[in-house]
Amino acid sequence: MATKNNVMKNITTFSELLDAKYGKIGTKKRDKFEENSQAFVLSETLKQARKDAHMTQQELADKIGTKKTYISRIENGRTDIQLSTLFKIFEQGLGLKVSLSIG
C-alpha cells in the first residue's frame, strides 16, 4: 500500500499535487478548495487595487455607499460578494473596468 509520503514523492506537476491533496476536479473537497482560491485571488486583487488608488477602506466604502467593515470582510475573504457589488466597487469606487470570462 502506498503511503502518503511515497505518493507525494512521485508528484511532478502542480495539477498532480492538487489532485493528491484536494482530490480530482469535481469532488467536494476540490470544489471547496477552488472556491476558496478564487475568493482569495479576488480579495487580494481588490486590496491591491485599493492601495494602488491610494484609498483607505473607509474612503472606498464612503465612495460606494457602504461600510468600512464590509470592505474589510471582502478583502479578508470573510464574505460572499454579489457581482453587482463587485462591479460597483471596482468601477465606481476604483475607476477600473471589470470583465468577466467564463470558459
Biotite code that builds the C-alpha atoms (Angstrom):
import biotite.structure as struc

atoms = struc.array([
    struc.Atom([0.000, 0.000, 0.000], chain_id="A", res_id=1, res_name="MET", atom_name="CA", element="C"),
    struc.Atom([1.364, 3.434, -0.954], chain_id="A", res_id=2, res_name="ALA", atom_name="CA", element="C"),
    struc.Atom([1.955, 5.806, 1.910], chain_id="A", res_id=3, res_name="THR", atom_name="CA", element="C"),
    struc.Atom([1.192, 9.496, 1.667], chain_id="A", res_id=4, res_name="LYS", atom_name="CA", element="C"),
    struc.Atom([4.917, 10.337, 1.605], chain_id="A", res_id=5, res_name="ASN", atom_name="CA", element="C"),
    struc.Atom([5.534, 7.898, -1.264], chain_id="A", res_id=6, res_name="ASN", atom_name="CA", element="C"),
    struc.Atom([2.634, 9.384, -3.236], chain_id="A", res_id=7, res_name="VAL", atom_name="CA", element="C"),
    struc.Atom([3.992, 12.910, -2.696], chain_id="A", res_id=8, res_name="MET", atom_name="CA", element="C"),
    struc.Atom([7.478, 11.843, -3.855], chain_id="A", res_id=9, res_name="LYS", atom_name="CA", element="C"),
    struc.Atom([6.059, 10.797, -7.214], chain_id="A", res_id=10, res_name="ASN", atom_name="CA", element="C"),
    struc.Atom([4.297, 14.096, -7.875], chain_id="A", res_id=11, res_name="ILE", atom_name="CA", element="C"),
    struc.Atom([5.861, 16.115, -10.685], chain_id="A", res_id=12, res_name="THR", atom_name="CA", element="C"),
    struc.Atom([3.239, 18.753, -11.559], chain_id="A", res_id=13, res_name="THR", atom_name="CA", element="C"),
    struc.Atom([1.118, 21.258, -9.687], chain_id="A", res_id=14, res_name="PHE", atom_name="CA", element="C"),
    struc.Atom([-2.028, 19.578, -11.030], chain_id="A", res_id=15, res_name="SER", atom_name="CA", element="C"),
    struc.Atom([-0.903, 16.268, -9.567], chain_id="A", res_id=16, res_name="GLU", atom_name="CA", element="C"),
    struc.Atom([-0.231, 17.973, -6.226], chain_id="A", res_id=17, res_name="LEU", atom_name="CA", element="C"),
    struc.Atom([-3.739, 19.475, -6.191], chain_id="A", res_id=18, res_name="LEU", atom_name="CA", element="C"),
    struc.Atom([-5.237, 16.096, -7.084], chain_id="A", res_id=19, res_name="ASP", atom_name="CA", element="C"),
    struc.Atom([-3.311, 14.374, -4.275], chain_id="A", res_id=20, res_name="ALA", atom_name="CA", element="C"),
    struc.Atom([-4.069, 16.994, -1.648], chain_id="A", res_id=21, res_name="LYS", atom_name="CA", element="C"),
    struc.Atom([-7.649, 18.046, -2.557], chain_id="A", res_id=22, res_name="TYR", atom_name="CA", element="C"),
    struc.Atom([-8.950, 15.310, -4.854], chain_id="A", res_id=23, res_name="GLY", atom_name="CA", element="C"),
    struc.Atom([-9.796, 15.318, -8.520], chain_id="A", res_id=24, res_name="LYS", atom_name="CA", element="C"),
    struc.Atom([-11.695, 18.190, -10.143], chain_id="A", res_id=25, res_name="ILE", atom_name="CA", element="C"),
    struc.Atom([-15.396, 17.787, -9.416], chain_id="A", res_id=26, res_name="GLY", atom_name="CA", element="C"),
    struc.Atom([-15.023, 16.302, -5.946], chain_id="A", res_id=27, res_name="THR", atom_name="CA", element="C"),
    struc.Atom([-16.472, 18.225, -2.982], chain_id="A", res_id=28, res_name="LYS", atom_name="CA", element="C"),
    struc.Atom([-13.092, 18.830, -1.365], chain_id="A", res_id=29, res_name="LYS", atom_name="CA", element="C"),
    struc.Atom([-11.530, 20.073, -4.623], chain_id="A", res_id=30, res_name="ARG", atom_name="CA", element="C"),
    struc.Atom([-14.536, 22.278, -5.436], chain_id="A", res_id=31, res_name="ASP", atom_name="CA", element="C"),
    struc.Atom([-14.266, 23.890, -1.997], chain_id="A", res_id=32, res_name="LYS", atom_name="CA", element="C"),
    struc.Atom([-10.533, 24.457, -2.492], chain_id="A", res_id=33, res_name="PHE", atom_name="CA", element="C"),
    struc.Atom([-11.134, 26.046, -5.906], chain_id="A", res_id=34, res_name="GLU", atom_name="CA", element="C"),
    struc.Atom([-13.881, 28.284, -4.489], chain_id="A", res_id=35, res_name="GLU", atom_name="CA", element="C"),
    struc.Atom([-11.648, 29.424, -1.634], chain_id="A", res_id=36, res_name="ASN", atom_name="CA", element="C"),
    struc.Atom([-8.755, 30.023, -4.023], chain_id="A", res_id=37, res_name="SER", atom_name="CA", element="C"),
    struc.Atom([-10.865, 32.225, -6.267], chain_id="A", res_id=38, res_name="GLN", atom_name="CA", element="C"),
    struc.Atom([-12.166, 34.175, -3.279], chain_id="A", res_id=39, res_name="ALA", atom_name="CA", element="C"),
    struc.Atom([-8.582, 34.707, -2.097], chain_id="A", res_id=40, res_name="PHE", atom_name="CA", element="C"),
    struc.Atom([-7.460, 35.976, -5.509], chain_id="A", res_id=41, res_name="VAL", atom_name="CA", element="C"),
    struc.Atom([-10.434, 38.340, -5.676], chain_id="A", res_id=42, res_name="LEU", atom_name="CA", element="C"),
    struc.Atom([-9.808, 39.683, -2.180], chain_id="A", res_id=43, res_name="SER", atom_name="CA", element="C"),
    struc.Atom([-6.108, 40.257, -2.871], chain_id="A", res_id=44, res_name="GLU", atom_name="CA", element="C"),
    struc.Atom([-6.912, 41.906, -6.210], chain_id="A", res_id=45, res_name="THR", atom_name="CA", element="C"),
    struc.Atom([-9.338, 44.286, -4.500], chain_id="A", res_id=46, res_name="LEU", atom_name="CA", element="C"),
    struc.Atom([-6.900, 45.076, -1.714], chain_id="A", res_id=47, res_name="LYS", atom_name="CA", element="C"),
    struc.Atom([-4.081, 45.830, -4.168], chain_id="A", res_id=48, res_name="GLN", atom_name="CA", element="C"),
    struc.Atom([-6.316, 47.917, -6.449], chain_id="A", res_id=49, res_name="ALA", atom_name="CA", element="C"),
    struc.Atom([-7.495, 49.964, -3.468], chain_id="A", res_id=50, res_name="ARG", atom_name="CA", element="C"),
    struc.Atom([-3.906, 50.529, -2.327], chain_id="A", res_id=51, res_name="LYS", atom_name="CA", element="C"),
    struc.Atom([-2.844, 51.444, -5.871], chain_id="A", res_id=52, res_name="ASP", atom_name="CA", element="C"),
    struc.Atom([-5.626, 54.059, -5.853], chain_id="A", res_id=53, res_name="ALA", atom_name="CA", element="C"),
    struc.Atom([-4.202, 55.404, -2.559], chain_id="A", res_id=54, res_name="HIS", atom_name="CA", element="C"),
    struc.Atom([-7.518, 54.842, -0.816], chain_id="A", res_id=55, res_name="MET", atom_name="CA", element="C"),
    struc.Atom([-8.307, 53.580, 2.635], chain_id="A", res_id=56, res_name="THR", atom_name="CA", element="C"),
    struc.Atom([-11.049, 51.057, 3.196], chain_id="A", res_id=57, res_name="GLN", atom_name="CA", element="C"),
    struc.Atom([-13.116, 53.874, 4.707], chain_id="A", res_id=58, res_name="GLN", atom_name="CA", element="C"),
    struc.Atom([-12.638, 56.115, 1.660], chain_id="A", res_id=59, res_name="GLU", atom_name="CA", element="C"),
    struc.Atom([-13.655, 53.308, -0.692], chain_id="A", res_id=60, res_name="LEU", atom_name="CA", element="C"),
    struc.Atom([-16.675, 52.462, 1.455], chain_id="A", res_id=61, res_name="ALA", atom_name="CA", element="C"),
    struc.Atom([-17.766, 56.102, 1.528], chain_id="A", res_id=62, res_name="ASP", atom_name="CA", element="C"),
    struc.Atom([-17.400, 56.375, -2.242], chain_id="A", res_id=63, res_name="LYS", atom_name="CA", element="C"),
    struc.Atom([-19.725, 53.439, -2.941], chain_id="A", res_id=64, res_name="ILE", atom_name="CA", element="C"),
    struc.Atom([-22.103, 53.942, -0.017], chain_id="A", res_id=65, res_name="GLY", atom_name="CA", element="C"),
    struc.Atom([-21.233, 51.021, 2.199], chain_id="A", res_id=66, res_name="THR", atom_name="CA", element="C"),
    struc.Atom([-19.395, 50.434, 5.465], chain_id="A", res_id=67, res_name="LYS", atom_name="CA", element="C"),
    struc.Atom([-15.680, 50.020, 6.032], chain_id="A", res_id=68, res_name="LYS", atom_name="CA", element="C"),
    struc.Atom([-16.348, 46.713, 7.777], chain_id="A", res_id=69, res_name="THR", atom_name="CA", element="C"),
    struc.Atom([-17.900, 45.338, 4.568], chain_id="A", res_id=70, res_name="TYR", atom_name="CA", element="C"),
    struc.Atom([-14.831, 46.285, 2.519], chain_id="A", res_id=71, res_name="ILE", atom_name="CA", element="C"),
    struc.Atom([-12.645, 44.717, 5.200], chain_id="A", res_id=72, res_name="SER", atom_name="CA", element="C"),
    struc.Atom([-14.655, 41.475, 5.157], chain_id="A", res_id=73, res_name="ARG", atom_name="CA", element="C"),
    struc.Atom([-14.339, 41.266, 1.368], chain_id="A", res_id=74, res_name="ILE", atom_name="CA", element="C"),
    struc.Atom([-10.591, 41.939, 1.468], chain_id="A", res_id=75, res_name="GLU", atom_name="CA", element="C"),
    struc.Atom([-10.165, 39.274, 4.134], chain_id="A", res_id=76, res_name="ASN", atom_name="CA", element="C"),
    struc.Atom([-12.292, 36.715, 2.294], chain_id="A", res_id=77, res_name="GLY", atom_name="CA", element="C"),
    struc.Atom([-14.890, 36.565, 5.052], chain_id="A", res_id=78, res_name="ARG", atom_name="CA", element="C"),
    struc.Atom([-17.978, 37.313, 2.973], chain_id="A", res_id=79, res_name="THR", atom_name="CA", element="C"),
    struc.Atom([-19.548, 36.418, -0.336], chain_id="A", res_id=80, res_name="ASP", atom_name="CA", element="C"),
    struc.Atom([-19.998, 39.231, -2.798], chain_id="A", res_id=81, res_name="ILE", atom_name="CA", element="C"),
    struc.Atom([-22.628, 39.749, -5.473], chain_id="A", res_id=82, res_name="GLN", atom_name="CA", element="C"),
    struc.Atom([-21.419, 40.524, -8.984], chain_id="A", res_id=83, res_name="LEU", atom_name="CA", element="C"),
    struc.Atom([-23.255, 43.847, -8.974], chain_id="A", res_id=84, res_name="SER", atom_name="CA", element="C"),
    struc.Atom([-21.389, 44.856, -5.818], chain_id="A", res_id=85, res_name="THR", atom_name="CA", element="C"),
    struc.Atom([-18.092, 43.682, -7.275], chain_id="A", res_id=86, res_name="LEU", atom_name="CA", element="C"),
    struc.Atom([-18.637, 45.816, -10.366], chain_id="A", res_id=87, res_name="PHE", atom_name="CA", element="C"),
    struc.Atom([-19.670, 48.781, -8.217], chain_id="A", res_id=88, res_name="LYS", atom_name="CA", element="C"),
    struc.Atom([-16.533, 48.557, -6.074], chain_id="A", res_id=89, res_name="ILE", atom_name="CA", element="C"),
    struc.Atom([-14.111, 48.274, -8.966], chain_id="A", res_id=90, res_name="PHE", atom_name="CA", element="C"),
    struc.Atom([-15.821, 50.543, -11.482], chain_id="A", res_id=91, res_name="GLU", atom_name="CA", element="C"),
    struc.Atom([-17.446, 53.265, -9.368], chain_id="A", res_id=92, res_name="GLN", atom_name="CA", element="C"),
    struc.Atom([-15.179, 53.030, -6.364], chain_id="A", res_id=93, res_name="GLY", atom_name="CA", element="C"),
    struc.Atom([-11.816, 52.499, -8.009], chain_id="A", res_id=94, res_name="LEU", atom_name="CA", element="C"),
    struc.Atom([-12.435, 53.623, -11.589], chain_id="A", res_id=95, res_name="GLY", atom_name="CA", element="C"),
    struc.Atom([-11.379, 50.271, -13.051], chain_id="A", res_id=96, res_name="LEU", atom_name="CA", element="C"),
    struc.Atom([-13.038, 48.245, -15.784], chain_id="A", res_id=97, res_name="LYS", atom_name="CA", element="C"),
    struc.Atom([-14.170, 44.746, -14.853], chain_id="A", res_id=98, res_name="VAL", atom_name="CA", element="C"),
    struc.Atom([-14.540, 41.947, -17.360], chain_id="A", res_id=99, res_name="SER", atom_name="CA", element="C"),
    struc.Atom([-15.917, 38.506, -16.683], chain_id="A", res_id=100, res_name="LEU", atom_name="CA", element="C"),
    struc.Atom([-14.709, 35.444, -18.513], chain_id="A", res_id=101, res_name="SER", atom_name="CA", element="C"),
    struc.Atom([-16.368, 32.062, -18.397], chain_id="A", res_id=102, res_name="ILE", atom_name="CA", element="C"),
    struc.Atom([-14.665, 29.195, -20.033], chain_id="A", res_id=103, res_name="GLY", atom_name="CA", element="C"),
])
